């Protein structure tokens, strides 16, 4: 397995200083984030409103880090393609919201992005295994989507283990990502279960040195990930 990926979530950053906050995890070396996780919320699919495509377009001009856009929105079949066309590296939609997730994955890829599929903590994985064959990323939510700073839900790790087995046996070809409550106390559980990419919000942006927090999380995950 490749080195673990760390994707700081700007949901926990200072929205008045987003460019600077991303720059803090963009320095060369082991303190550099692998992706930047951008939570897009519409106050409909989830009870919160964050940012949208214009902000993402501005961020793309200010950093060379890959943007990992997590769309917690209604009607992603209509809106997600714009993020791919803008230059987002990975565009993730929710299986609970997408009308035609297979077609949407194809459209996202055609527009130049990796396609990600996210599932809420209460959504079972098994009914969507065939759909996941069309995706590049599986984002397992380990909190209820909508707000940062929630506690980690360990029960979702069984879905991670299932996905890891399917990837390791060649039935799926995707990055297993986890989002919600990831910090120094929980990352080892997620790593042992087989997560490839760890989204961390307050664990990075609540630290005195966000870059060093990225490096510490990556090192911690690398020690525990299954081989």
N, C-alpha and C positions, 0 to 999 in steps of 0.2 A: 504494500500500500504506500501511496505517496505521502509526503509530509503533510501534516494537518494544516488546514486553511483557517485563518482567523479573519472574520468579517465584522469589524466594529460597526455598530448600529448608530447612525446619527440621530435616531430618535432620542438618545440620551445626551446628545451634544447641545451646545449653545446655539440656538437657531439664529441668533444675531451675528454669529461668527462661524458659519458653516465652512467657509473656505479655509479659515485658519484651523478649525477643528480637524478637518480632513488632512491638512498639511502636517498636523502633529503625528499622524500615523503613516506618513508617506515618505519618510526619510529612508535612504538606502540602508540595507543591512537587516539584522534580525528584528529590529523594531518596526519594520515596514509591514503594514497590513496586506493581506492577499486580495481581499475585496473590500469595498465599502457598502454596507447594507443600508438601503434607503427604503423606509416604510412609507408607503403611499396609502392614506386612509381617506375615505370619502364621507364619513359620518352616516353612511347608510348600511353598508355591509358590516361595518364595525361602528361602535358608538364614539368615534373620535375623528377629528379632522386634522390632517397634518399638512402635507405639501403635495404638489402635483407636477405635471410635465414641465412647466416653465422653470421651476426650481431645478429639476433634474437636468434640463438643458444648460442652465448656468453652471451647475456643478461639473458637468462633462467638459466645460471649457476651462475649468480651474484645476483639474487633476488628471493624472494619467493612470490612477488606480482604477481597476474595473469596478463599475457600479453594478451592484446586485439589487435590483429593484423588486421589492415585494409589494404587490398590488393587492391591498385589502379593500377591494372595491366591487360594487355591483357592475354587471355587464362588462367583464374584462374582454369578452370577445370583440367588443367595439373599441375599447380604449387602450388595450395593452400594446397593440402594434405600434402606436406612436412612440412608446418608450424604446422599442427595438429600433425603430427608424432613427431616433435621436442619437443612438449610439450606446445605449446601455448594454453591458456585457451579458447579463443574465436577467431575464424578466420572468418573475414568478407570479402565477395566478392561483386562485383557490379553486379546488375541485368543487367546492360547495357553491361556487358562484358562476363557473363557466358553463355555458349552454352546450358547447361542442368542444371539449378540451383537446380532442385529437386534431381537429382542424385548426384550432388555435395554436397548438404546438408547431404544426407545419408552417403556419403563417408567421409565427415569431422567428422561426429559423430562417425562413425565406427573407425576412426583413433584416437579418444579420445578427440576431441575438441567440444565446442559448435559451432554451425553454425550461422553465421550472414549474413544478406543480406542488402546491402546499396543501396540507391537510390539518384541520383543527384537532385538538386533543381528543375530542369525542368521536372523530370520524375514523371508521375502520379502514385499514389499508387494503385488505384483500379484494374488495369489489373494484379496485382501481388499478390492479396489477397490469392488465392488458393496456390500459391507457398510459401507464408509466413507461411502456416500451417506446413511446414516442417522445419522451422527455429526457432532458440532460441533467436535471436536478430534481431531487425530492426534498422539499422543505417540511420537516416534521415540527409542528408547533408544540412546544413544551410549556406554553401558557395559553390562555385564551387570547386570541388576537385582539388588538385594540389599544392596549396601554403598555408602556414599559414599566420595569420595576416589579413585576409580579414574581411569585415563587414558582420554582421549577416543579413540574409535574412528572415524577419519575415513571409513572405507569406508561408513558408514551415510548419508553425505551424498548418495549417489546416490538413496536412497529419498526424501530431502527434495526433491531436484530434481524427481523424478517427481511427487511430491505437489504441489509448487509449480506445475508446468506444468498439472496437472489443475485446480487451484484457479483459476489465471489464465485458463484457457479455459472455466471455468464447469461443468466436469464434476463437481467436488466443491465444496462450500461448507463450509469448515472452517478452523480455526486450526491451523497447523503448528507444533508444539511440539517442543523437543528437551531431553533430560535426560541428563546424565552428562558430567563432565569439562569443563563450560563455565566458562571463565575468560578473562582478558584475552588469553591466547595462542591460544585456540581460538574465541572468539565471532565473530571476523571470518570464519572459514571457514564457520561455520554461517549467518551473516548473508548471505554471498554466495550460498549455496545456496538461500536463500529461507525461512528460519525466521521465524515470526512471534513466538513466545514462547520465551524462554530461561530454563530452570531453572538456577539457580546456587546451590550450597551453600557450600562452603568459600571460594569467591571472594567471597562476601558476608559470611558469618559468621566467616570467618577474618581479615577485615579489621579494622583499628582502628576504622573508622567504617562500619558496614554500610550506612547510608543513602547515604553518598558513594560506596560501592562500587556500589550499585544505579545511581546516576546515571551513573557512569563507564562501566559496562557498557552502559547504554541508549544513551549517546552514541556509544560505539564501534560498536555494532550498527547504529545509524541511518546512520552514514557508509558502511557496506559493504553494506547490504541492497540487493537488486536492486530496480529501479524498474519 
